[in-house]
Amino acid sequence: MVICPYLNFDGTTEAAMRFYAQALGGTLSEIHRFGSMPGAELPPELQSRVMHVSITLPGGGILMASDTMPGMGPPHSLGTNFSISVHPTSRDEADRVFAALAVGGQVGMPLADQFWGDYYGHLTDRFGVQWMINYNAQGPAAA
């Protein structure tokens, strides 16, 4: 199982992640935008927001990020604008970890197959920590 920090920004993800890649010496992945989602009907000013991007760091660590979207998930709040992204090695492990963390917490999106090819869900545990469970058969760098 791999655990990665996942940062959220309010429209500044691309600039922040380019900065972090340079500062940390990492390699920036392809930038996926909300406007490219299947069936996305977004106002023009929201289409270029970043849905997902990652940096592979020297030594193998991964830092991930996205922009928040008004009306999708909790509102952006500085200081709590991050989640812990867990990358299990199997769907069964994803189900087990998700169920365990959800006890006494609140599920934001149940685990399900997603259009980008992963098995994904997110929740806030009973202590207020946000978790993203993301199984990808090719590993976290592919997520």
N, C-alpha and C positions, 0 to 999 in steps of 0.2 A: 504494500500500500504506500502510495506517495501522497504527501500533504503539501499544498502550495498556497501561499497567500494570494488572495484575489481582491484587487482594489477596485473601487468604484469612484467615478468622477462625474461632474455635472457638465459634460461637453468638452472637457480638456484631456481626455484619455490619450489621444494621439500625441499631443505635445508632451504630456507627462511621461509616457512610455518611451518616446524618442530620447528624452532627457535621461531617464533611468538607464536605457541601453547604453548610452554614451558614458554616463557616470560610472556604471558598474562593469562596463566592458562586455555586455551581452549582445546577443543576436536577436533582433526583432523579427517576429513571425509576420505572416501576411495579416493585414488588417481587415477584419470582416465588419461590415456596416449594417445597421438596422434596415436601411433602405433596400438591401439585397435579400431580405427574408422573403420566402414565398408568401404571396398575398399581402405584402406590407402596403398599407394605405396610410402613409405618414405625411404630414405637412413637409414641404421642402426643407425647412430649417432643422428638422429632426432626422432626415434620411441619411445624413452623413455622420451621425453619431456612431461611435464604435460599439459594436455588439460583442466583439471579442478580439483580443490581441494578447500575445505572450512574449516574454523575453526568456531565452535560454541563457543562463548565466554560466560563467566559468565554473567548473566543478560539477555541473549538472543540475543546479537548482533552477527552478522555473518561477517566474513572477507573472501573474495574469491580471488582466484588467478589462473593464468595459465602462461605458457611459451609462448613467441612470436615464430612465425615460419617464417623463411625467405620466402618471396614471398606471405605470407598470411597476409593481413591487413597492416597497417602502420608499418614502421620499428621501432624497439625498440629504445626508446630515454629516457635516465634517466631524471627524473623530470616531465615527462609527461606520465609515464608508469602506468597509472591507468585510470579507467573508473568508472562511477557511475552506479551501477546495480539496476534497478527498478523492483520490483516484484509486479505487479498489482494483484488484487483479481479476475479479470475476463479477458477473451479475449477481450471483448468490451472495458474495461478500458485500456488494453494494446494497442489496436488500437488507441484509443483517445490520450493517452500520446505520443505514437510514432509519430503520425501525428502532434501533437502540437510542439514537440521538433524538428521535421524535417523542419519546416518552416524556410527557409533561410539557412538551413544547408546542409549536405551531407550524404545521406544514404549509409552506407557501406554494409549492408545486410538487405534487406526488411524482415519484420515480416513474419515468415512461420513456419509450424510444422517441428521440427528437429528430427533427428534419435534418439536422447536421450529422446524424448518424450515431450519436452517442445515447447512452441510457443515463438520464439525468433527472435530478430533482433537487429542490432546496427547502430548507427549514430553518427556523430559529429554535434553539434548544431552550430548556426551562431556565437557563441562566442568562438568556438574551444573546447568546453567540449565534451568528449566522453561519450555516454550513451549506456547502454545495457538494452533492455526491454525483460524480461523473465517471461512468465506466466507459472506456474506449478500449477495444481489443488491442489497439496498437500502442497504448500507453498514454501518459499525460501530455507528452509533447505534441501528440496528434490532436488532443482535445482543444 
